[in-house]
Amino acid sequence: MSCEHHANDDAARRVIREALDQTLFVEAGAGTGKTSALVDRFVALVRGGTEIDRIAAVTFTEKAAAELRERVRGALEEAQDEAEVGPHMAVALESLDRAQISTIHSFAQTLLRAFSAQAGVDPDFEVQDPVSTERRMQERWRLYLESLEGNSAAEEAIDRVLSLGLQTSEIERLASDLAYRPTLAELLAANPLTAPEASWPDIGRLRAEVETVATGAPEDDLVADRLRSLLAILQALERADEDEREATIAAGTDAIGDRSRRTSISKWGSKERKEAALDVADRVSEELNELLSGLRASALAALLPFVVAFVSQEARARAREGALTFDDLIVRVRQVLRDNESARQAFRERFAALLIDEFQDTDPLQMEIALAFARARDSDPLEAGRLFLVGDPKQSIYRFRRADMAMYSRTRDEIEAAGSEFPELALNRRSRLEILHWVNAVFAPLIGEGAEPGIQPPYRKIHAHREGELRGPGVAWMGGPVGHNARGMRDEEARAIAGQCRAVISEQWQVQDRHGTVRDASYRDIAVLIPRRILLTALERELADAQVPYRVEGGSLIYRTQEVRDIINCLTAIDDPADEVAVAGALRSPAFACSDVDLAAFATDNRGRFDYLRSDLDGRDGPVAEALRILRGYHGSRHETSLASLVEKLIWERRVVEVGTIDQGDRNAFRRARFLVEQARAFERARPESLRAFVSWLERQSARMIVDHEGAGIDDDEDAVRIMTIHAAKGLEFPIVILAGLSAAPNTNEYPTYLADHAAGRVGVHAGRRGGNREFVLGDYGDLRTAESAHDEAEMGRLLYVAATRGRDHLIVSLYHRKSQRTSCAQRLIAHGAQVHAPELAEAPTVAAISGSRLAGLTVELPDGLDREGLKAERAALVTTATTRRFTSATAIKRKVDDRRVDEERERTDASEPWSRGRAGTRLGRAVHAAIQSLPLNPDDGMIEAFCRAQAVAEAIPHREAEVRRLVTWVVRESDAWRRAVAATRAIREAPFAVREGDAVLEGFVDLLIETDDGIELIDWKTDAVPAEAVEERLRQYELQAGLYVHGVQTATGRPVTSVTYVFASAKVEASPGEPAALAAAAVAELAAT
């Protein structure tokens, strides 16, 4: 530690304590004492005579706020002992509980209660938790869609985007994502995005061009296939009515987006002919793609105002009803301070100083609140002494929470222009000298000098305060480029990390606590930090095999652990007995512990079924039958108890915690079980809901970024390695950090729904499947996404800086990545000297050398005729077969056959072609099928009406609810097929099947199977809009599909199909396409040809 660095730090802290009449913007590097600076400023203000309840100190988390309050208390107690202070220090200490030391949301909540009348908010409002917020949004969106019935403009807009390929879930995402961007909703309401209507090319001209080169084209050629597909689309467009053209071109999306160019001169006969074919295919595809993009843009522009209206309407409703979100708190406070001078003046009189910690993570709305406090009007200069801001722009890693480096940079410039001071804290009191030398050497060039401060701030070095030597490397790296595939690379990295964790203990690395005491390291001193979750599974497995105790922290990671996945499988199986994949997963889980041998034996005796509702289950013995009976019991009682009670009952009755603790030897099973019970309680607190809704919510949570400290502060006595994401580690420190999972890279496949440059008033919107030609893109999305990618890459550099500066005594950087990778975090670090400025860590002994397998000593006797080499060869052959197997369905095969037929009239009327159904044809069918599938076999009229309404809304066709209800009512009340299902001993709806045919797997769903003594009756619901007299002709088109279903069901169940009935709800006709045996024989022959 140099005297200069110490002197600079003292000078900066003196300014913080003494320049009370100045606005200060403190940039404090990692580990330099941001919190102590905030405490010093707070106490200095009190010492200077400011009443403690007129100081507002705002920080990022509840935990940080609680720590700040205690630090202020301790500082005030120390200050009381000083001779020169007056009695006001004692008064301040006594009044500390009234001080506004809180998170920004708690602060905003206090302000909003004070200004509720001006803000138009119920003064008795409550703040919803994230679970309640999400569920309310879903319910209100459903009601909003219902309210649009009769609004012809809205119905047309929704109908149009759906016909062009947008899914109903993607429309809902437009609404939910916009609700998270309140300022953007305001911008879009004031300045709606527009797109010109697309201009249709001359379809006849394009068809003629394609026909010219496609005539006589070779049969077995990708380019020729591409031309034939384009020709079929163009011919369909020529036949289509005006209102069917958009649906027709959207149905050909895959063919239009086909860019196949593999061909050869020998197939075409000459180079000129081949080049002509390629030129026409590329040019026509390009024209049709441009047309499709234009149609989708204009359709999205027409839809978006209704989405914006919903978000604005729902925000007003929440204010009226007193059910606010965390975002509402900030938005409403910002609005009232912006629009109401008296409220702004009262705010400025109520507080004398506003202190903000972690300012780099502040979003634009929060910045507006801070600036509104610092000046009477937006046009006024900042009033000196009111603001104290402390942060480190190099640690800005919450862009997904709207933290904005560009806004940070502009705010800094504005404060600088007002003549404010910028004391800098650069003396790091956390990390050893070796770590800081490496951090400065690597991140100074990686982060750079701030050429674009709106994207990346300039790097400012941090200097070491600590001195002394400790046993261990200080900083070192391991790994590098490997030739494995991604999974092999992760396994190797996880194995190396497990070995290093053991080496820390066996080699007696030393750590130093905050009081200076040096001791040997233990497992609890080690934290493995990962940027993403992809390494978690391998890491858990290898740590367990190495007998290294560990705990996973942070909600994002908890959902991905095997224990949680096992419980979710059990809950899914309890809810849905037809989901036999989940049932099998539950049986294999520690909750029921059925072995693969047990499962195979039961499946062999029960035609491959794991059905816990079967009538003869009580008469069966064995662990699988017993487990199925237990699942049946949970299933039967699932509506009689709360969600949390059901989850808790499953966990405790099945001894999930005890089994996990014995198996793993740590507390992870208990911690994760407790976490799931807490999640169930939180989910249920919002509103009673079904088990299925809870399971679906858990699945969605597992895919999200959640910054949450699961069990943080609990079980800290446990001697276990901690695993967490870098985001979850922000603000924490650890004696030993292993930075891992650096094969990750900025996610270039991310397509945020909304991108905006508020300063320039530019907005871009994206919907639909990411990439390819299935996107709906509107506004300046392309340019804004390019800019967003630059922000993402810059933030990834800052994320690595945050991770590296969490370590106090030792930092190990794992640089494993695949040789074939073009970019990764590891490669970025290597390129900027990660290996140059630190030694390579000696390879730790492998896990096998340290500890044997858990199954060591177990003798396995192979069946007669099998040896180890034979098993290896058999397994290799099985893997090869599995990886080359094709999957197809009855519908896909039917479509291929239809494409080969040249009967144009049949093509024109084939119900499998999207352009023959008109808009909303498939949505009507899905709504009808979903309602029929969901209804019980003996529903009352009210139930039919409710289910039909819900499914019409779910498919975004609320205006066709009456049509859905008419078709469903006829099926349920009038059809003979439904009566047979009601009378049957067993009827299965939406029955899935899969059978192997050579190297292919045929899979599908049958609408209804009715079991009889003689075999199985197959029922299929049809919503085709055909008159009764045309049913016989339409049935011929379904012969192949019916035959494939017959073949699949017979093969999968081993029982004969005795009859096939197609129920045409619109025509009110029930008919059979033929005898099952003949249908199946013809289908098998066609399948072989296909």
N, C-alpha and C positions, 0 to 999 in steps of 0.2 A: 504494500500500500504506500503510494508516494505521498509526500507532504502536500504536493499541489492538489491532488485529488481530494485529500481530506479538507484542505482549505476551501476548495470550491464547494464542497458539500456543506461545510459550516456556513459559508456566505449565503448559499441558497436557502438554508434553513433559517438564517437570521432574517432574510427578506420575508419569508413566510410568516415569521412570528411578529415582525415589526412593521411591515408595510401594510397596515390595516386599512389605510385610505386608498389603496390601489387595487384594481382588478388584477388578479394573478392567474396565470395559466401555467401550471407546473407540469412539465414533462418529466416523468419519473420512470426510469428503466426498470426492468425486472429485478425484484429483490432489493430495491433501493429504499424502501420504506414509504410507500404512498400513504398507508394508513397512519403512520406516525406523523407525517406531514399534515394530514387532515386534522389529527388530534391536536397538534401544536397550534394550528390556525384557530381551531375551535376555542381552546383554552386562552389563547392570546386575545381573542375577541371578548371573552368574558372578563379577562383581566383588564381590558381596556374600557370596561363599563357597559358592554352590550348585555342586555338581559338574556338569559339562557333560552327563554321560550321565544325569542325573536331571531334565533339562529336556526336555520334549517340545514341539516346535513343529509345528503342523499347518496345512497350507494346501490349496488347492483342486486344483492341477494339478501334474504332475511338473515341468513347466518352472518354475513358481513356486517349488517346493520347491528345485530346483537353484539358482535365483537367490538364494533366501533363504540357503542354505548358503554361497554365495560372499560374500554381503553380510556374514554373521556372521564369516566368516574374515577379511575385510578389516577389520572393526571390532575384532576381537580383536588383529590385528597392530598396529593403531594404538594400542590400549590398552596394549600391552606397553611402548611408549615413555614412558608416563607414570611419573613418579618414585614416586608413592605406591602403585602396585600391587605385589602380591607375586608370588612365583613361580607361584602357582596359575593366573595368566593364561597363562603359557607351557605349563603342563600342559594347560589347557583347549584351547589351540590344537593341541597335539599329539594330543589325544583327539577332535578335532572329527569325525573320520570315524565315531566311535561314537555321536555325538549323534543323537537321534531327531528329525531334521528331514525331514519327509515329508508325503505326502498322508494324508488320513484313512484311506484303504483300506490303505495300507502300514502305518500305525500299528496299525490293527485286525489286520492280518496278523501283526505282531509279537506283539501281545497274545494272539492266538488260538493261536499256536504255544506260548506259555508256559502257557496254560490249556487245552490241547487235551483233556486227560483230563476235566477238569470240564465242558467243553463237549460231550463226546461226539463229538469229531472226530478223524479219522485225523491224527496229528501230522505225517505226511509229505504233507499235502494240497497240491494245486496249485490255483491260481486260474485259472479258465477265462476266455478272452477272450470278448467279446460274440458273435463268430461261433460259437464252440464252444457257448456257452450256448444260443443260439437253436436250433441244430441238435439238441442233446441234448434240449431241451424238446419239439421236434416228434417225435423218435423215441420218447421216453418216453410221450408222450400217445398215440401209436399203440398202444404195448404196453399201456397202461392200458385203452384201449377193448377190446382183445382180452381182457384179464383180466376184464372185466365180463360176458363171455359166461356165461350161466346165472344171472346175478343178475337176477331178475325185476323187482325194484324199479328198478334202473338201466336195464334195457332198456325198461321202461315209461316212465320219465322221459325218456329220449332219444327214444324213438319219439313221445312226445306233443309235445315241443317242435318236432320236425321236421314232424309233421303240421300243426302250427299255423303253419308258415312259417319257422322258424329254419333257417339253413343250417349244414352241418357245419363250415365254416370259422368261423362265428360262435360255435359252441360251443367250438372250439379257442381262439378269441380270449378267451373267458371265462377259460380256464385260463391262457393266457400273460400276460394283463393282471393277473390276480390274483397270479401268481408274482412280478410286479414290485412288489406291494404286500404284503410279508410281514406287517406288523402288521395289515392288514385281514383277511388269511387267519386270523390268530389270533382276531380279533374275531368273524368269521363262524362259526368253529368253536365258539366259546363261546356265541354268541347267534345261531343260525340265523334267517334271515329267513323269514317266513311270509306267506301270502296266503290269504284265504278262498276256498273254491270258488265260482265264479261261479254265480249263480242264473239259470236259463234262463227267458226270458219265454214267454208263451203264443204259440207260433209260429202256431197256427191263427188266433188273433185278429189278429196282424200281417198274415198272408197275406190275410185277409178285408178288412182296411182298405186294403191296397194294391190288391187286386182291384177294389174299389169305384171307386177313382179312376182306375185304369189301363184299365178297360173303356171302349173307344171313344176312347182317348187318341190325339192326332194322331201321324202317322207320323214326320214330320220335325221332331222337337222334342227338345231335350236332356233336359228334365225328364221327358218321356214315356219316353225311352230309359232314364233312370235308374230309373223306376218298374218298367219291364218287367224290368230286371236284378234289382232287389230281389225282384220276384215270382218269378223263376226260382230265386233262392237260397232263398226261403222254401218254395217247392214242393219243392225238393230236400231241404231240412231235414225236411219232413214225411215224405218217403219214406225218409229215411236211417235205418239201424239205429242203436242206441244208441252203438255204438263207432265210427260213421262221422260222427257229427254235427260233431265238432270239425274234422275234416279238411274237411268240407263247407263250414262257415262260413268257414274259413281260405281256401278256394279262391275265395271271393267277396270277398276283401279289397278289391280295386280298386273293385268296384261299391258295396260298403258305404261306402267312403271317398269316393265321388263326391259333390261338393258343388255340382254344376251347378245354376244357378238362372235361366239365360237362357231366357226364353220370352216369350210375348205373349198377351194376352187374345184376339186374333183367332184364334189356333190352338185355344184351348180353348172358345171360344164365349161365355164370360162371365168376369167378374172373380172371382166366387165360386168357379167351378169351377177356375180357375187357382190361386187361393189355397189351396183345399182340396188340390190336387195337391202344391203346394209344402210345405204343412204336414205331410201324410202322409209325403212323401219325407224331409223333415228329421227328423221324429220317429222313424220306423222306422230310418233310418240311425243316429241317435243311440243308440237302444236296442241295435242290433246291434253298434255300435262299442264300447259299454260292455261288452257281453257278451264280445266278442272280447278286449278289454283284460283283463278279469277272468280269462278262460281262460288267456291267455298269462302273466299274473302268477302264477297258481297253478302252471302248468306249470314256469315258471322257478324258483319256490321249491322244487319237487320235484327239479329238476335240480341246483341249486346245491350241495347237500351233497356230491355226487359230485365236483364240480369242486374244492371245498375239500379234500376228502379226497385228491385227486390232488396238489394243491399241497403239502399237508403231508407226504404220503408221499414225494414227490420230494425235498423239502428234507431229510428224514431220510436218504434214499438218497445224496444228494450228500455229506452229512457222513460217512456210513459209508464211502463209496468214495473220499473225499478229492478230490472234484472240485467245488470250491466256486465260487460266483459272487461278484461284488463285493458284492452285497447280503448274501450269506450271511456274509461277514466281519463286517459291522456287526451283523447280527441275532444271530449267535452270541456275539459279545463282549457285546452288550447283555444277552442272556439270562444269561450266566454271571455278569456283574457284578450283575445284579438278584437272581439266585436263589442265589448261592454267596457267603456272607460271607467265607470265607477267601480266595477269589480276589479279591474286591473289596479286602480289606485288603492283599493282596500287591501289587495294582495301585497302591494309594495309597502304599505304602512304596517301591515301585520308582521312582516319580517324585515330585518335589517340586513341580513347576509344569507346568501345561499351557497353552500359548499357541496360540490358534486364530485364524487369519486368515480373512477373507471370511466372517465368522460369519453374515451375512445369507443365505448360500447353504447353510447347514447344515440337514439334514433332521431331523425329530423324533427318530429313532433315534440320530443322532450327538449331538444335544443331551442325550439321556439318558445317553450314555456320559460326556460332559463333566460333567454334574451328579453322576453316580455317583462320579467322581474327587474332586469337591469336598466330599462329605459321606459319613460312614461308613454311614449308613442313610438311606433316602428320607425319613424323617420328621425327620431332623436338619437344623439350619440349615447353610448353606454355611460351610465353613471358610475364613477370610480368607486371601488371598494365594496360593491354589492356582490360581485361574483368571485368565487374561488374555485377553479377547475383543476383537477389533477387526473392525469392519465398517461398512458403510453401508447402512441399510435402503432408501435410495432406489435402490440398485443391485441389489436382489433381483429377478432376472429368470429364475430357474430353477425355477419352479413345476412344470414338466413333469418335473423331477428331484426333486420332493417338497419343495423349499424352501417353507416355510410361514410367511407373514407373521404369522398368528395365533399360531403357536408362538413365533416370535421375540419378539412383543410380550409373551406370557406369561412367557417366560424373562427378559426385561428387567425386568418387574415383580417377579419373584421375586428377582432379584439386587439390585434396588433396595431391596426390603424387608429384605434382609440387611445393609443399611448400606454397600453397595459404592459406589465412586466412578465417575463418568461423565465423564472428561475428553473434550473435544470438539476435534477437529482440523478447522479450517475455512479454513486458509491454503493456497490452491491454488498449487502451484509449477509447474504444467504449462501452463496456458492464458493467453492474453493477456487484458488487462482488458476489451476489447470483447466477447470471447466470454463471459466470466463475467457481465458486465452483462446480456447477452441471456439467458443461461441462468437467472439469478436472476429476471429480470423475467417470463419466460414460465413457468417451472416452479414458482415459488412459488404462483401461483393454480391451475396445472394439477394439481399434486400435493396442494396444500392444507395445512391446518393440523393434520391428524391427527385429524379428528373421529371416525374409526373406525380406531384404530391397528392393529386386527387385520386390516384390509384395506389401508390405506395409511398409512404413517408421516407425521409432520409434516415439512414441508419446512424444511431448515436451510440458510441461505445459505452459499455459499463465496466467499472473497475472494481478490483477485489479489495475488500476490507479485511477479510479473514486471512490468517497466516497459520502455518504449521503443516506438518506432514502426517499422513495417515497411511496405514497399510492398505494396499489396493491401488488400482490403476489411476484413479482420478477421472480420467476420460480415456476411452478406448473404443475401437470399432471392431465389428466382426461381420462375417458374411461377405457378400458381393454377388456378382452375376453367376447364376446357375443355369444348367441346361435342362432342368426338369420342366414339366408343365406346371401350371399355376398351383395345382393341388400338391404336387410333389415338392415344389418350392416352399409352400407354406408348412408342410410337414417337416422339412429339413430345418427351417427357421425355428419353428416351435420346439423341436428337439434340442437345438442348440441353446435356446433360451432356458429351457428346463435344466440343461446341464450347467449353464452359467449360474443359475439360481443356487444350485447345490454347491457350485464352486465358491460362491460368496461365503457360504458357511464353512465349508471344509478348509478353505484357505484363510479363514479368519480375517476377512476384510474389516477395516475399522471405520466407525462413524463417530461423529461428534455431535452431542446434543446442543441445544441453544445456550446452555449454561457453561459450555466448554468441556464437559466431561467426555472423555474418549472411551469407547467400549467396542467389543466385537459385534459385528452386525448380526442381525437375526432376520428371518424371513419377512417379518412385519416392516422392516426398513425398505423393502424392495417394492417398487411400483413399475409395472409394465404399462407403458402408455402407447396407445395405437390410434391412428387417425380415423380408421374405419373398423367395422365389425368383422371383416372377412377372415381375419386370423384367429378369431376367438375359439372356434370349434377345435382346430388343431392344437391351439395353445392349452385349452382345458385338458384335452386328451393326453398330451405329452407331459404336462405338469402332474396329472394324476398318475401316469405310468412311472414317473420319476419319484413319486411319493413326496412331492413338494406341495405343502398346503397352500391354498390360494382362495381368494374371494373376488367375485366380479362385482364392480360397483358402477352405478349409472344405469338409468332406465333403458337406454337404447340397447345396452348389452344384456341386461337381465332377460329381456324378452327372447333373446336368441339362445339362451342356455338350454341344455338338454332337459334339465328337470322341468323347466317351464313348458317346453314343447311337449313333454310327456303329459303334463297335467292338462294342457290345452287339448291334446288328443283324447284324453279321458272324458273331458267335458263335451267335446264334439260327439263322441260315441254315445254318451248318455243322452244327448239331445236328439240325435238322428240315428236310429238303428239301421237305416238303409245305407249309411256311409260305412261300408264294411272295411274300407281302408283305415278309417279312424278307429273302428272297433279292433281291427288287428293290431294297430299301433298301440292302443290302450292295453290289449292283452299282453303285448311284449314289454310294456313299461314296468318299472319297479312296483307300481301300484298293484299289479296282478302277477307279474313275474312268470308268465307262461313261456316256456322255452320254444325254440323253433321246432324241436322234435314234437313237443306237445301240440303245437299248432298244425304241423304237417299231418300228424295222426288224426286229429279232429277233422281237418279239412278232407282227408281221404274218406273218412266215414260219413261225411255230410255234404258230399258233392261240392266241396270247396266253399261252403257257406259258413259265415259266422253270424248267424241270425239269433239274437237273444230273445226274440218274440215268438219263436217257433213253439208249437204246442207240446211237443214231445221232449222239451229240454229238461224237464224235471226228472225224467227217467234215465238220464245219462250221468255217467260218472267221469271223474278225471278233473284235472285243474282247469282246463279250458271251459268245460261245462259249468263248473262251480263259478268261475269268473264271469261267465255270461249271465248266470242267474243273478249275481250281484249287480252287474250293469243294468239288468232288467229292473231290479228293485230301485236303483237310483232313477232310472227313466220314469218309472211309475210315480215316484214321489217328487219329481222335479218342480211341479206346479204347487206343491203344498208347503214349500219352504222358501226362504229368501235366497237370493243368489249367493250372498256371502256365506250363509249357513250351509248351502249345498257344497260350495267349494271347500269350506272348512271341514265338513263332514267327510267328504271324499279323502282329504289329506290325512285327517287323523284316523279314520277307520281303516284306511288301507296302509297305515304306518309309513307313509311316504317319507316323512322326516327321519324316522328311525332307520329305515332301510338306507336312505341316502347318507346319513351320518356314519353308519357302519361301513358302507361301501366306500365312501370317499375319505372318511376319517377327519372331516371338518364340519363347519357349521353352514356350509352353503345350502344344503337341503332345507334347513330350518329358515334361513334368511329368505330364500326364494319362495318357499311356501307362504311365509308371512307376507311377502310382497304381493303375491297373487290374491290373498284374502283381502288385503288393503285395497287393491285395485277393484275387486268385486264390490266392496263397500262404497267406494267412491262412485263407481258406475251406478249403483243402485240408489245412491243418495239423490241423484238428479231426478229420477223418476222410475217407478217399477218397470221392469223390462224383462223380456224373455231370455232364457239361457242362450238361444241362438244369437240374439243381438249382442250379448256379452262376448261370446266366442268370436264373432265377426269383428267386434271392436278390438279385441286382443290381437287378432291377426293384423289389423291395420296399424296398431301401435308398434308391432314388431318391425314394420317397414319404415318407421319414422325416426328422425333425429330428435332425441329427447335428452335434454341436458338436465339430469336429475341425479342426485346422490342417494341411491337406494341404500338405506341403512347407514347413511353418513353419520359418523359420530357414535354409532352403536357397534358393539363388539370390537372396539378398538384394542381390547386386550388380547385379541386373537393373533397368534404368531403365524401369519399367512401373507403370502405375496398378494398384492393388490393389482387387479387388472381394470383399467378404465380407459375411456376415450380421452383424447387430449382436451376436448371441450370440457369434459367433466372435471379434469384436473386443474382447470384455470383457477388461479387464486390459491392453490395448494402447493405444498413443497414436500419433498421426500428425500431421505438420506441417499438412496440409490435409485436412479431412474434407468430403466432399459427402454429405449425408444425403438419401437418395433413396428412391423407392418408397413414398411416404407416402400413396398412395391406399389402402393397406392399412388394415384396421380389425380390432378384436378379432373373432375368428372365432366368430360366434354360431351357426354350424352344427356346432360341435364337440359331440359327445355322448360324453364319456368313459365307458368301460364301468363303472367304479366311481367313486362319489363318497362321501366320508365326512366326518363331523364327529366325530373321535375323542373330543373332550372331552365331547360330549353322547351319544356312543355311537350316532349315527345313521348309517345306511348306505343308499345307493341303488344299484341295478344297472340297467344298460341293455344290451340286446342287440338284434340285428336291424338292419334298414335304418333310417337316421336320418330322423326326421321322419315325417310322414304317419301312417297307421294300421297300419304294419308293425312297430311297436316292441314289444319285450317290456320292460316296466318294472316294477320291484319296489322296495319300501321307500319311503324319503323322497326319491326321485330328483328329483321336480319342484322341491321347495323347495331341495334341495342344489344343483341346477343353477342356480337363480336366484342363489344365493350365489356359486357358481363364476363366473358371468358377471361379477359385481361384482369378483371377484378378477382375472379376465382383463383387464377394462377398466383396473383400477388398475395391473396389471403392464405394460400397454402404455404407460402414461404413464411408468413407470420405465424401460422399454426406450428410449424416446426420450431420456430424461435421460442414460442411459449413452452413447448414440450422440453426443449433443451435447457431452459432456465428454471425448470421445476426441481432439478437435482441440487442437493446441498454438497454431498461428499464425493459421489461417483456418478458418472454418466456413461452408459454403454449404448452405442448407436449400432443398431442392426441394419446392415446395408444389403440384405438379401433382396434380389430382384431377378427376373428372368432375363437371360441374354437377349431374347427376342423383343423385349419391351422397347418401345420408342421413347417413352418418357415415364419417369416415376420420381417419387420423392428421393429415393436412394440415389438415383442418377444425378439429380440436382445437387444434392449434398456432396457427392463425389466430385462433380464438376467444379465445385467451389472450395475444394480442399479438405473435405472431411477426413480423407485418409492421409493427407499430407501432414496435417497439424495434430495428429494423435496416433499412438501406436496401435497395431492390431492386437486384439486380445488373444491370448493363448487359447487354443481349442480345449474346451472342458471335456472331461471323460464322458463318453456316451452314457445314456440312461441305462442301457443294458449292462455296462461295466460297473455301474454304481449299485443298481438294485435290479434284481430279477423280476420277471413278469409276475403279476399277481397269481398266475396259474402255474408258476414254477413248481416242479415236483409232481404235477398232475399227470398220471399215465393215461394216454388215450389209446384205446384198442380199436383199430380200424376193422371194418367188416371184412370177411373173407374175400379174397380176390382184389382187394384195393391196396395200393401202396402209395407212398408219398409222391413219387414222380407221376404215377398215373392220375392222382388227384390234381396235381398241378396242370397236367396236359388237358384233363377234362375241363378244368376251370378256365383255362386259356381259350379253349374252343367255345365254351359257353359265352365268355365275354365278347369274343369276336362275333358270334351270332347275334348277341344282344345289340351290339353297336351298329350292326348293318341291317337290323330289322326295320322294315317300313311299317308305319301306322297309317291306316286309312279307315274310312267310314262308309256306310251304305250310301249316304248322300253324295260323298265325293266320287264313289265309283259310278253312281247313276249319272253324275254330271259328266264324267269322262265319256261314258257311253253315249250320252246325248250329244256331246260335242262331235262324236264320230259320225253321227247320223246326218243325212243330207236332206231329209224330208223337212222342207222349210216351214210348212204349215204346222208340223208338230213342234218345231223349234219355237214358232210364234206363240204357241199356247202352253208350252211347258211351264208348269208352276214352279219349277226349281230356278227359272231364270228371273232375276230381280226385275228386269225391265218389263216383264209381262204382268206383274202384279200391281203396278201403280204405286204411288206413295203410300206409306204406312201399312202395306200389306203384311210385311213380316212383323211389324209392331203389333198389329191386331192379333195375328196368330200367337205371338209370344204372350200377349196379355191373356188371351183365352186359355192357352195351355197352362200358364202359371196359376190362373185362378182354379182351373180344374184340378191341377196337381195339389194345390194347397187346401182345398175344401175337404172337410170330412165327408164320409160316404152318405151321411144323413143330415145335410145342412138345412137350416131354416131359411126363410126368404131374406131375413135381415142379414144373415151371414153371407148369402150369395151376393147381395147388393154391396156389402162392405168390401168383400174380397175383389169383386169386379171393379169397384171404384178405385181401390188401392192399386190394382194392377194396371188399370188405364193410366193412372197418374205416373206409376213407375215407368211406363213405356212412353210417357209424354204425349198421350193421346186422350186427355180428359174429355175432349169434345166427342169422343167415340165410346164413352162409357156405356151408353144405352145399347150400342151394338154389341159390345163385349158381354153385357148382361143378358141380352137376348140369346146369344149363341150358347153361353154357359148354362143358362136356365133350361134351354131345350135339352142339352146333353144330360143335365142332372135330373130333370123332371120327366122327360119324355123318352129318352133313348133306351132301347132294350139292353144295349151293352152295359149301361150304368146299372140297370136293374140286376143284371147277372153278376156284376161286381159286388153289389150290396148283398146278394144272396149267397155269394161264394164263401167257402171256408177261408180262402186266402186270396187277396187281390193286391198286386204290387204296382204302384204307379211310378213313372219315370225310372224304369228298371234298366240299369246299365249292363252291358255285356261286352266281352272281349274274347275273341278266339284267334288262334294262330292258324294261318294258311300259308304253309311253306315258310318263306322268309318275311312274310308280312303279318301284321296283326289287324284284324277287322274289329272295329269297336263301334258302339252305337247306344242309343237309348230307345226303349220301347215305351210308348205312352202308358199302356196298361197291360198287365199280364194277369189272367185269371186262371188259377189252378183248379183243375177238376180231377176226378178219379181216373179219367182216361188220358190226361195230359195237360196241355196248356193252351189257352185261347189267347191270341194276340190281338190287341185293340189299338187302333191309331186314330187320333182325332184330326180332322181336316177342317180348315176354315176357308177353303177355296170358294170363291164367289161364283159357283156354277149352278145352273138350274137343275132340277131333278132329272130331266131327260138327258142331260149331258154327263151324268155321273158315270155311266157305263164306259163311255169313251175316256173320261179322265182316269178311270181305274186302270186302264191299260198302261198309262204312264207310270203307275206305281207298282207294276208287277215285279220289276227288278228290285226295287226297294223292299217290297214285301218278302220276296224270296230270300234276300240277304238277311232280313230280320229272322225269318224262319230258320235258316241255316245257323245263324249266330246263336239264337236262343236254344235250339236243340243241341248244338255242340257244347254250349256252356253249361246247360243244366242236365244233359243226358236224358231228357224226357221229350216225348214227341209233341209237336205242335198240332193240335187237332183242327184248328180253324183260325182264319185270319179275317178280321172285320175292320173295314175302314168306315168311320162315322163322319159323314159330311154334314156339319152342323147347320150351315147356311141352307142347304137343300133339304135338310131333315130326312136324309136317306142313310141307311146302313147297308153296306154291300161288301162282298168279298171279291178280291181280285183273282181268286182261283184256289185250287186244291193245294194245301201246304207242300205236299211232297213234290208236285210238279213245279211249283214256284221255286222251291229250294234247288232242285236239280238244274233248272235253267239259270238260276243265279250263280251257282257254283261254276257252271260252264263259262258264264260271262266273266266271273271273277278270275278264272284262270287265263282268259284271253286278255284281260286288262292288266 
